């Protein structure tokens, strides 16, 4: 189940990057 944890971290990381870009 460690893969699901990894995917969640990656999605959270990408969402943070895209969230900043979408805010501008």
PLY file of the C-alpha trace (Angstrom):
ply
format ascii 1.0
element vertex 24
property float x
property float y
property float z
element edge 23
property int vertex1
property int vertex2
end_header
0.00 0.00 0.00
3.07 2.25 0.00
2.40 3.08 -3.65
-0.92 4.74 -2.75
0.89 6.83 -0.14
3.46 7.86 -2.76
0.76 8.80 -5.27
-1.03 10.90 -2.65
2.20 12.75 -1.88
2.88 13.37 -5.56
-0.67 14.63 -6.17
-0.43 16.88 -3.12
2.91 18.24 -4.38
1.60 18.86 -7.91
-1.61 20.43 -6.58
0.52 22.85 -4.55
2.50 23.88 -7.64
-0.55 24.22 -9.90
-2.51 25.92 -7.11
0.09 28.68 -6.98
0.06 29.09 -10.76
-3.73 29.18 -10.96
-3.88 31.85 -8.27
-1.80 34.31 -10.30
0 1
1 2
2 3
3 4
4 5
5 6
6 7
7 8
8 9
9 10
10 11
11 12
12 13
13 14
14 15
15 16
16 17
17 18
18 19
19 20
20 21
21 22
22 23
